[in-house]
Amino acid sequence: MIDYWVFALLAPVFFAVGNVIDNHVLHSRLRDPVSYNILTTWPSLPFAAAIFLFWRVSFAFNAWFVAGTIGFVFTFLFIMYTTAMMKEQGTNVVSVLYTGPLFVAVLAAVFLGERLDTVDYAGIVLIVASAFLVLYRRFDSKNRALGIMLVYALLSSSARIVAKSALESVDLWSYLFWFLVGGGIGSVVLAILWSRRFSVAWRQLDARTTSLLIATSTISTFGLILLYAAISLGAVSIASGLAAVQPTIVFLLTAVLVHFRPGAVPSERVSGRWADMRKIGAVLLIILGVLALTEA
C-alpha cells in the first residue's frame, strides 16, 4: 500500500505547480478563462494517444461512457476554476477548492459505504483546516469567485465518487484514456461555441505563453494520473484528504516567488509576520493531518 500514499501525496505537488502557472498566465498573459481552458486541454491529448497505442483500452460502459462523460463535463466545469482564478488570489481559490475532502467523505460514506475511523476523519478535518488557514480574505456573500469555487468543489467531489465506483471494474489507464478523450471533445465544442474570442486569443499567443500552457497541462495531467491511481488503490476519502495539502504547497510556492520574483504572480500579496505565522500553522496542521490519515 506504499504506492497509495506516495501517489496521494505527490498528486497535490503537481497540481500546485500547475495552479501557480495558471495564476501567472491568467493575470498577465491570457485573460480569457474559456480560451485558457481550451488551450490547456489540447496538450493533454498526446497522453491519450500514448495510452491507446501502448495499452489495451477497455470499451466497457464504465470506461467510455462514465469516464468520457466526466471528462466532457469537466471541460465546462473547469471554466469555474479559471474564472475564479482571474478574479481572486490563486491561494484563496485553491483553498476553497479543497473543502472538497469534506464533501467526498460524506458522499463516499453514503454512496460507496466507505467507513473511516475517528482518527481518519480527524486527519481530513486538520488538512482542510490548513487550507482555510491560507485564506487571506474573509469568505462572504459578496465574494463571487470563492462562491463559484465552493460549487466547483462540491461538483468535483461528486465526480470523484463516480470515478471511484467506475474504477472498481475498469483499469486505471482505460479510465484515464476515456476521461482525456471526453475532455478533448468538450474542448472542441467549447472552441466552436467560443469561436470569435478563441480566435483572438489564438492569434495573440506567443512562444512563451504557449510553452507555459503546455507546461501546466502536462504537469496537471501527471497530477491527474497520480490522483486517480491513488483513488483506484484505496479509499477515495483518504486520497482526497491527503490531496488537500495542495493549498499550502501553493502558498509556499507563491511566497517564494513573491519574495524573489514579485512580478511572477501579480495577483498575490504575501507579506508580514501574520502571513508567516499562517504558513507555519498550516504546515503543522498538514503534518498532523497526514500522520492521522496514514496512522503513522
C-alpha positions as CSV (number, residue, x, y, z in Angstrom):
1,M,0.0,0.0,0.0
2,I,3.0,2.3,0.0
3,D,2.2,3.3,-3.6
4,Y,-1.2,4.5,-2.4
5,W,0.3,7.0,0.0
6,V,3.0,8.1,-2.5
7,F,0.5,8.7,-5.3
8,A,-1.9,10.6,-3.0
9,L,0.8,12.9,-1.6
10,L,2.6,13.5,-4.9
11,A,-0.5,14.5,-6.9
12,P,-1.1,17.8,-5.0
13,V,2.5,18.8,-5.6
14,F,2.0,18.6,-9.4
15,F,-1.4,20.3,-9.1
16,A,0.1,23.1,-7.0
17,V,2.8,23.9,-9.6
18,G,0.1,23.9,-12.2
19,N,-2.0,26.3,-10.1
20,V,0.9,28.8,-9.8
21,I,1.4,28.7,-13.6
22,D,-2.4,29.2,-14.1
23,N,-2.3,32.2,-11.8
24,H,0.6,33.8,-13.7
25,V,-0.8,33.3,-17.2
26,L,-4.4,34.3,-16.4
27,H,-3.4,37.5,-14.8
28,S,-0.6,38.6,-17.1
29,R,-0.8,36.8,-20.4
30,L,-4.2,35.3,-21.4
31,R,-7.1,37.0,-19.7
32,D,-9.8,34.8,-21.2
33,P,-10.8,31.9,-18.9
34,V,-12.7,29.9,-21.6
35,S,-9.9,30.1,-24.2
36,Y,-7.4,29.3,-21.5
37,N,-9.4,26.2,-20.7
38,I,-9.4,25.0,-24.3
39,L,-5.7,25.7,-24.8
40,T,-4.7,23.8,-21.7
41,T,-6.9,20.8,-22.6
42,W,-5.4,20.1,-26.1
43,P,-1.8,19.4,-24.9
44,S,-3.1,16.5,-22.8
45,L,-4.4,14.7,-25.9
46,P,-1.0,13.2,-26.7
47,F,-1.2,11.4,-23.4
48,A,-4.5,9.8,-24.6
49,A,-2.9,8.8,-27.8
50,A,0.1,7.2,-26.0
51,I,-2.3,5.2,-23.8
52,F,-4.2,4.0,-26.8
53,L,-1.0,2.9,-28.6
54,F,0.6,1.1,-25.6
55,W,-2.4,-0.2,-23.7
56,R,-5.4,-2.4,-24.4
57,V,-8.1,0.2,-23.8
58,S,-11.4,-1.1,-22.4
59,F,-14.6,-0.3,-24.2
60,A,-16.7,-1.2,-21.1
61,F,-19.6,1.1,-20.3
62,N,-17.9,2.4,-17.1
63,A,-14.9,3.3,-19.3
64,W,-16.1,5.0,-22.5
65,F,-19.4,6.4,-21.1
66,V,-18.7,7.2,-17.5
67,A,-15.1,8.4,-17.8
68,G,-15.8,10.1,-21.1
69,T,-18.8,11.9,-19.8
70,I,-16.9,13.1,-16.7
71,G,-14.1,14.3,-18.9
72,F,-16.5,16.1,-21.2
73,V,-18.4,17.8,-18.3
74,F,-15.2,18.8,-16.5
75,T,-14.2,20.8,-19.6
76,F,-17.1,23.1,-18.9
77,L,-16.9,22.9,-15.1
78,F,-13.2,23.9,-15.2
79,I,-14.3,27.3,-16.5
80,M,-15.4,28.0,-12.9
81,Y,-11.8,27.5,-11.8
82,T,-10.3,29.6,-14.5
83,T,-12.9,32.4,-14.0
84,A,-12.3,32.4,-10.2
85,M,-8.5,32.4,-10.7
86,M,-8.8,35.6,-12.7
87,K,-11.0,37.3,-10.1
88,E,-9.3,36.2,-6.9
89,Q,-5.9,35.5,-5.5
90,G,-4.8,32.0,-6.5
91,T,-4.1,30.9,-3.0
92,N,-7.7,31.8,-1.9
93,V,-9.2,30.0,-4.9
94,V,-7.3,26.7,-4.3
95,S,-8.0,26.9,-0.6
96,V,-11.8,27.0,-1.1
97,L,-11.5,24.2,-3.7
98,Y,-10.0,21.9,-1.0
99,T,-13.1,22.0,1.1
100,G,-13.8,19.1,-1.3
101,P,-12.5,16.3,1.0
102,L,-15.3,17.0,3.5
103,F,-17.8,16.5,0.7
104,V,-16.0,13.4,-0.5
105,A,-16.0,11.9,3.0
106,V,-19.8,12.3,3.3
107,L,-20.6,11.2,-0.2
108,A,-18.3,8.2,0.0
109,A,-20.0,7.1,3.2
110,V,-23.4,7.4,1.7
111,F,-22.9,6.0,-1.8
112,L,-19.8,3.8,-1.5
113,G,-20.2,2.6,2.0
114,E,-16.7,3.8,3.0
115,R,-16.3,3.8,6.7
116,L,-13.3,5.6,8.2
117,D,-12.3,5.6,11.9
118,T,-12.3,8.7,14.0
119,V,-8.6,9.3,13.5
120,D,-9.0,9.3,9.8
121,Y,-11.9,11.9,9.9
122,A,-9.8,14.0,12.3
123,G,-6.9,13.9,9.8
124,I,-9.2,15.1,6.9
125,V,-10.5,17.9,9.1
126,L,-7.0,19.0,10.1
127,I,-5.8,19.1,6.5
128,V,-8.9,21.0,5.3
129,A,-8.4,23.4,8.2
130,S,-4.9,24.1,6.9
131,A,-6.4,25.1,3.6
132,F,-8.6,27.7,5.3
133,L,-5.7,29.0,7.3
134,V,-4.1,30.0,4.0
135,L,-7.1,32.2,3.1
136,Y,-6.4,35.9,3.1
137,R,-9.8,37.4,2.6
138,R,-12.9,36.6,4.6
139,F,-15.4,34.4,2.8
140,D,-18.7,36.3,2.4
141,S,-21.7,36.5,0.1
142,K,-20.1,39.3,-1.9
143,N,-17.1,37.3,-2.9
144,R,-18.5,35.5,-6.0
145,A,-15.2,34.0,-7.0
146,L,-14.9,32.0,-3.8
147,G,-18.6,31.1,-4.0
148,I,-18.0,29.7,-7.5
149,M,-15.2,27.6,-6.2
150,L,-17.4,26.2,-3.4
151,V,-19.8,25.0,-6.0
152,Y,-17.0,23.6,-8.1
153,A,-15.6,21.8,-5.0
154,L,-19.0,20.0,-4.5
155,L,-19.3,19.0,-8.1
156,S,-15.7,17.8,-8.4
157,S,-16.2,15.8,-5.2
158,S,-19.2,14.1,-6.7
159,A,-17.2,13.3,-9.8
160,R,-14.6,11.6,-7.6
161,I,-17.2,9.3,-6.1
162,V,-18.4,8.3,-9.6
163,A,-14.8,7.8,-10.6
164,K,-14.1,5.5,-7.6
165,S,-17.2,3.5,-8.5
166,A,-16.2,3.1,-12.1
167,L,-12.6,2.2,-11.2
168,E,-13.9,-0.8,-9.3
169,S,-14.5,-2.5,-12.6
170,V,-12.3,-0.6,-15.1
171,D,-8.5,-0.4,-15.2
172,L,-6.8,3.0,-14.5
173,W,-5.3,3.6,-18.0
174,S,-8.6,2.9,-19.8
175,Y,-10.4,5.3,-17.4
176,L,-7.8,8.0,-18.0
177,F,-7.9,7.4,-21.8
178,W,-11.7,8.0,-22.0
179,F,-11.5,10.9,-19.5
180,L,-9.0,12.7,-21.7
181,V,-10.9,11.9,-24.8
182,G,-14.1,13.3,-23.2
183,G,-12.2,16.4,-22.3
184,G,-10.8,16.7,-25.8
185,I,-14.3,16.5,-27.3
186,G,-15.6,19.1,-24.8
187,S,-12.8,21.5,-25.7
188,V,-13.7,21.2,-29.4
189,V,-17.3,22.0,-28.6
190,L,-16.1,25.0,-26.4
191,A,-13.9,26.2,-29.3
192,I,-16.8,26.2,-31.6
193,L,-19.2,27.9,-29.2
194,W,-16.5,30.5,-28.2
195,S,-15.0,30.7,-31.8
196,R,-14.8,34.5,-32.0
197,R,-13.0,35.2,-28.8
198,F,-11.0,32.0,-29.1
199,S,-9.6,33.0,-32.5
200,V,-8.5,36.3,-30.9
201,A,-6.8,34.5,-28.1
202,W,-5.2,32.1,-30.5
203,R,-3.7,34.9,-32.6
204,Q,-2.3,36.6,-29.5
205,L,-0.3,33.5,-28.4
206,D,3.5,33.9,-28.3
207,A,6.2,31.3,-27.8
208,R,6.5,31.9,-24.0
209,T,2.7,31.7,-23.3
210,T,2.4,28.6,-25.5
211,S,5.2,26.9,-23.5
212,L,3.5,27.8,-20.2
213,L,0.2,26.4,-21.4
214,I,1.9,23.1,-22.5
215,A,3.8,23.0,-19.2
216,T,0.7,23.5,-16.9
217,S,-1.3,21.0,-19.0
218,T,1.5,18.4,-18.8
219,I,2.1,18.9,-15.1
220,S,-1.7,18.8,-14.3
221,T,-2.1,15.6,-16.3
222,F,0.6,13.9,-14.3
223,G,-1.2,15.1,-11.2
224,L,-4.4,13.6,-12.5
225,I,-2.7,10.3,-13.2
226,L,-1.3,10.1,-9.7
227,L,-4.7,11.2,-8.1
228,Y,-6.7,8.6,-10.0
229,A,-4.0,5.9,-9.3
230,A,-4.4,6.6,-5.6
231,I,-8.3,6.5,-5.8
232,S,-8.1,3.2,-7.7
233,L,-5.9,1.7,-4.9
234,G,-7.7,2.7,-1.8
235,A,-10.3,4.8,-0.1
236,V,-11.3,7.9,-2.1
237,S,-11.9,9.8,1.2
238,I,-8.3,9.4,2.3
239,A,-6.9,10.1,-1.1
240,S,-8.9,13.3,-1.3
241,G,-7.9,14.2,2.2
242,L,-4.2,13.8,1.5
243,A,-4.7,15.8,-1.7
244,A,-5.9,18.8,0.4
245,V,-2.3,19.6,1.2
246,Q,-2.3,21.4,-2.2
247,P,-3.3,24.9,-1.0
248,T,-0.4,25.1,1.5
249,I,2.0,24.0,-1.2
250,V,0.6,26.7,-3.5
251,F,1.0,29.2,-0.6
252,L,4.6,28.2,-0.1
253,L,5.5,28.3,-3.8
254,T,3.7,31.7,-4.1
255,A,5.5,33.1,-1.1
256,V,8.9,32.2,-2.6
257,L,8.0,33.7,-6.0
258,V,6.6,36.9,-4.5
259,H,9.8,37.3,-2.5
260,F,12.3,36.5,-5.2
261,R,10.3,37.4,-8.4
262,P,7.5,39.8,-7.4
263,G,6.0,40.1,-10.9
264,A,5.7,36.4,-11.4
265,V,2.3,36.2,-9.7
266,P,0.9,39.7,-10.0
267,S,-2.4,38.9,-8.1
268,E,-0.7,37.8,-4.9
269,R,0.4,39.8,-1.9
270,V,2.3,37.8,0.7
271,S,3.9,39.8,3.4
272,G,4.0,40.4,7.2
273,R,4.5,38.4,10.3
274,W,0.9,37.2,10.3
275,A,1.4,35.6,6.8
276,D,4.5,33.8,8.1
277,M,2.5,32.5,11.2
278,R,-0.3,31.3,9.0
279,K,2.2,29.5,6.8
280,I,3.8,27.8,9.7
281,G,0.4,26.9,11.3
282,A,-0.8,25.4,8.0
283,V,2.3,23.3,7.6
284,L,1.9,22.0,11.2
285,L,-1.8,21.1,10.6
286,I,-0.9,19.3,7.5
287,I,1.8,17.2,9.3
288,L,-0.7,16.3,12.0
289,G,-3.4,15.5,9.4
290,V,-1.2,13.3,7.3
291,L,0.1,11.4,10.3
292,A,-3.5,10.8,11.3
293,L,-4.5,9.6,7.9
294,T,-1.5,7.3,7.4
295,E,-1.8,6.2,11.1
296,A,2.0,6.8,11.4
